Amino acid sequence: MGDEMLNAVGLAGPGVAAWRAHDLSLLRGRGARVVGSIWGRSVQEFGSAALAMRGADVVALEINASCPNLEGRSKIFAHSASMTADIVAASQAAELPLWVKLSPNTPDLVEIAAAALDAGASALVLVNTLLGLAVDVESRRPTLGNGGGGVSGPGLLPVSLRAVYECRDAFPDAAIVGVGGISSGEDAVAMAMAGADAVQVGSASFANPRAPWLVQRELARWMRRHGVATWRELRGVAHA
């Protein structure tokens, strides 16, 4: 798959209480500004996880509405405007700004983003992985144990750029975080120009844990070279 990655690792973790007691304390001790992230298999689970995050020393809470490998495709929250609105509403229990991470695997992304914002989301995170499949031609079976998985890495960048671009067109005043395929400073610049207020670096960190720092450094160099002083000068210029 080149530099792309297909995974079905799920969302294993120690649980909210353990994360708050250990991981969050460590990160805050190092001066990091932290955005927590929760998921669930039901509206009730989202609400319970959000409630457990109430009072946490984080700047925001990401609602992962779009993980493609936990249940069947038709059951992904982020493929339904009403289901997305339900989990955003339930997650208000956290009493924190809510960032909703949406799926690219739907033709209704803008409609679903609107539902998230109407339900109280503070920001859109665009986008999660594409649904994918690999087949082992010797065993004649899917390579991953549960069949399919999520595709991430550089090949996702055109998809995430379009998602950001379309949602910026639809929601000029919304906060948007671009994610998906970012591995260089120029990728981050492109996201800004498409309309992102910030970016996330994910899969690139698997190959190099220093990837976010390298992207930031390359971005700063690009901005100096082009006489750009702030991110705001780049935000949405591709729409002009």
C-alpha positions as CSV (number, residue, x, y, z in Angstrom):
1,M,0.0,0.0,0.0
2,G,3.0,2.3,-0.3
3,D,3.1,4.8,2.6
4,E,-0.6,4.2,3.4
5,M,-1.7,2.1,6.3
6,L,-4.6,-0.2,6.7
7,N,-5.5,-1.0,10.3
8,A,-8.1,-2.5,12.5
9,V,-6.5,-2.0,15.9
10,G,-9.7,-0.7,17.4
11,L,-9.7,1.8,20.3
12,A,-8.0,0.0,23.1
13,G,-7.3,2.1,26.2
14,P,-7.1,2.0,30.0
15,G,-10.4,3.7,30.5
16,V,-11.2,7.3,31.3
17,A,-10.4,7.2,35.1
18,A,-7.0,5.6,34.5
19,W,-6.2,7.9,31.6
20,R,-7.0,11.0,33.7
21,A,-4.9,9.7,36.7
22,H,-1.8,8.7,34.7
23,D,-1.6,9.8,31.1
24,L,-3.2,13.2,31.4
25,S,-1.3,14.1,34.6
26,L,2.0,13.2,32.7
27,L,1.1,15.3,29.7
28,R,0.0,18.3,31.7
29,G,3.2,18.0,33.8
30,R,5.1,18.5,30.6
31,G,3.1,21.6,29.8
32,A,1.1,20.0,27.0
33,R,-2.3,21.4,26.0
34,V,-4.5,18.3,25.8
35,V,-7.6,17.4,23.8
36,G,-9.2,14.3,25.2
37,S,-11.0,11.8,22.9
38,I,-13.9,9.5,23.7
39,W,-15.9,6.9,21.8
40,G,-18.8,4.5,22.5
41,R,-21.0,1.9,21.0
42,S,-24.2,3.6,22.1
43,V,-25.5,7.0,22.9
44,Q,-25.4,6.0,26.6
45,E,-21.8,5.0,26.4
46,F,-20.8,8.4,24.9
47,G,-22.7,10.1,27.6
48,S,-21.1,8.1,30.4
49,A,-17.6,8.7,29.0
50,A,-18.3,12.4,28.6
51,L,-19.5,12.6,32.2
52,A,-16.3,10.8,33.4
53,M,-14.3,13.6,31.6
54,R,-16.1,16.4,33.4
55,G,-13.6,18.6,35.2
56,A,-10.6,17.1,33.4
57,D,-7.8,19.5,32.7
58,V,-8.2,19.5,28.9
59,V,-8.9,22.3,26.5
60,A,-11.6,20.3,24.6
61,L,-13.1,16.8,24.2
62,E,-13.0,15.0,20.8
63,I,-16.1,12.9,20.1
64,N,-15.0,10.1,17.8
65,A,-18.2,9.4,15.9
66,S,-16.6,7.6,13.0
67,C,-14.4,4.7,13.9
68,P,-15.0,2.2,11.0
69,N,-13.9,-1.1,12.7
70,L,-15.9,-1.5,15.8
71,E,-19.3,-2.4,14.4
72,G,-20.9,-2.8,11.0
73,R,-20.8,0.1,8.5
74,S,-24.5,0.8,8.8
75,K,-24.0,1.4,12.5
76,I,-21.3,4.1,12.4
77,F,-22.7,7.1,14.1
78,A,-21.1,9.6,11.7
79,H,-23.1,8.1,8.8
80,S,-26.3,9.5,10.2
81,A,-27.1,13.1,11.0
82,S,-29.6,12.2,13.7
83,M,-27.3,9.7,15.4
84,T,-24.4,12.2,15.3
85,A,-26.6,14.8,16.9
86,D,-27.6,12.4,19.6
87,I,-24.1,11.6,20.7
88,V,-23.1,15.2,20.6
89,A,-26.1,16.1,22.8
90,A,-25.2,13.2,25.2
91,S,-21.6,14.3,25.4
92,Q,-22.6,17.8,26.6
93,A,-22.4,16.0,30.0
94,A,-18.7,16.7,29.9
95,E,-19.3,20.5,30.2
96,L,-16.3,20.9,27.8
97,P,-15.9,22.2,24.3
98,L,-16.8,19.3,21.9
99,W,-14.8,18.6,18.8
100,V,-16.7,16.0,16.6
101,K,-14.5,13.7,14.4
102,L,-16.5,12.8,11.3
103,S,-16.2,10.1,8.6
104,P,-15.4,10.5,4.9
105,N,-17.3,7.4,4.1
106,T,-20.6,9.1,3.4
107,P,-22.1,11.3,0.7
108,D,-23.8,13.4,3.4
109,L,-20.8,14.8,5.2
110,V,-22.0,18.4,5.0
111,E,-25.5,17.5,6.3
112,I,-24.0,15.5,9.1
113,A,-21.5,18.3,10.0
114,A,-24.5,20.6,10.2
115,A,-26.2,18.3,12.6
116,A,-23.1,18.1,14.8
117,L,-22.9,21.9,14.9
118,D,-26.6,22.4,15.6
119,A,-26.3,19.9,18.5
120,G,-23.6,22.0,20.1
121,A,-20.3,20.9,18.6
122,S,-17.6,23.6,19.1
123,A,-15.5,22.2,16.2
124,L,-15.5,19.7,13.3
125,V,-12.5,17.3,13.0
126,L,-12.3,16.2,9.3
127,V,-11.7,13.4,8.7
128,N,-11.3,9.9,10.0
129,T,-10.0,6.9,7.9
130,L,-11.5,5.5,4.7
131,L,-13.0,2.0,4.8
132,G,-10.7,-0.4,3.1
133,L,-9.8,-4.1,2.6
134,A,-6.7,-6.1,1.8
135,V,-6.7,-9.7,0.6
136,D,-4.0,-12.3,1.1
137,V,-3.9,-14.0,-2.3
138,E,-2.2,-17.1,-0.9
139,S,-4.8,-17.8,1.8
140,R,-7.6,-16.3,-0.3
141,R,-8.9,-14.5,2.8
142,P,-8.9,-10.9,4.0
143,T,-5.6,-10.0,5.5
144,L,-7.1,-8.4,8.7
145,G,-8.8,-10.7,11.2
146,N,-12.1,-8.9,11.2
147,G,-12.2,-8.3,7.4
148,G,-11.8,-4.7,6.7
149,G,-10.2,-1.7,8.4
150,G,-9.4,2.0,8.1
151,V,-7.0,3.4,5.4
152,S,-4.8,6.3,6.5
153,G,-1.6,8.0,5.4
154,P,-0.7,10.3,2.5
155,G,-3.2,8.9,0.1
156,L,-6.0,10.2,2.4
157,L,-4.9,13.8,2.0
158,P,-7.0,14.7,-1.1
159,V,-10.1,13.3,0.6
160,S,-9.5,15.2,3.8
161,L,-8.7,18.4,1.9
162,R,-12.0,18.2,0.0
163,A,-13.9,17.5,3.2
164,V,-12.4,20.6,4.9
165,Y,-13.0,22.7,1.7
166,E,-16.6,21.7,1.4
167,C,-17.4,22.3,5.1
168,R,-15.6,25.6,5.1
169,D,-17.8,26.6,2.2
170,A,-20.9,25.5,4.0
171,F,-19.9,26.8,7.5
172,P,-17.8,30.0,7.1
173,D,-17.7,30.6,10.9
174,A,-17.2,27.1,12.1
175,A,-14.0,25.9,13.8
176,I,-12.5,23.1,11.6
177,V,-9.5,20.8,12.4
178,G,-8.0,19.1,9.3
179,V,-6.7,15.6,9.6
180,G,-5.9,12.8,7.2
181,G,-2.7,12.3,5.3
182,I,-0.7,15.2,6.7
183,S,3.0,14.3,6.7
184,S,4.8,17.6,5.8
185,G,4.6,21.3,6.3
186,E,3.2,21.8,2.8
187,D,0.4,19.4,3.6
188,A,-0.5,21.6,6.6
189,V,-0.4,24.7,4.4
190,A,-2.8,23.1,2.0
191,M,-5.1,22.3,4.9
192,A,-5.0,25.9,6.0
193,M,-5.7,27.1,2.5
194,A,-8.7,24.7,2.3
195,G,-10.1,26.2,5.4
196,A,-8.7,24.5,8.5
197,D,-8.1,26.4,11.7
198,A,-5.7,23.7,12.9
199,V,-4.4,20.3,11.9
200,Q,-3.8,16.9,13.5
201,V,-0.9,14.5,12.6
202,G,-1.8,10.9,13.0
203,S,-0.3,8.0,10.9
204,A,2.9,9.8,10.2
205,S,3.7,9.5,13.9
206,F,3.7,5.7,13.6
207,A,6.7,5.9,11.2
208,N,8.3,8.8,13.1
209,P,7.1,9.9,16.6
210,R,8.7,13.3,15.8
211,A,6.5,13.8,12.8
212,P,4.3,16.5,14.4
213,W,7.4,18.5,15.4
214,L,8.8,18.1,11.9
215,V,5.6,19.2,10.2
216,Q,5.5,22.3,12.5
217,R,9.1,23.1,11.6
218,E,8.5,22.7,7.9
219,L,5.4,24.8,8.2
220,A,7.3,27.6,9.9
221,R,10.0,27.6,7.2
222,W,7.4,27.7,4.5
223,M,5.7,30.7,6.1
224,R,8.9,32.6,6.5
225,R,9.9,31.9,2.9
226,H,6.6,33.2,1.7
227,G,6.3,36.2,4.0
228,V,3.3,34.8,5.9
229,A,3.2,35.9,9.5
230,T,0.2,34.0,10.8
231,W,-2.0,30.9,10.1
232,R,-5.0,33.2,9.8
233,E,-3.4,34.7,6.6
234,L,-3.6,31.3,4.9
235,R,-6.9,30.1,6.3
236,G,-9.4,29.6,3.5
237,V,-7.5,31.4,0.8
238,A,-8.2,28.6,-1.7
239,H,-11.8,29.8,-1.7
240,A,-11.0,33.2,-3.0
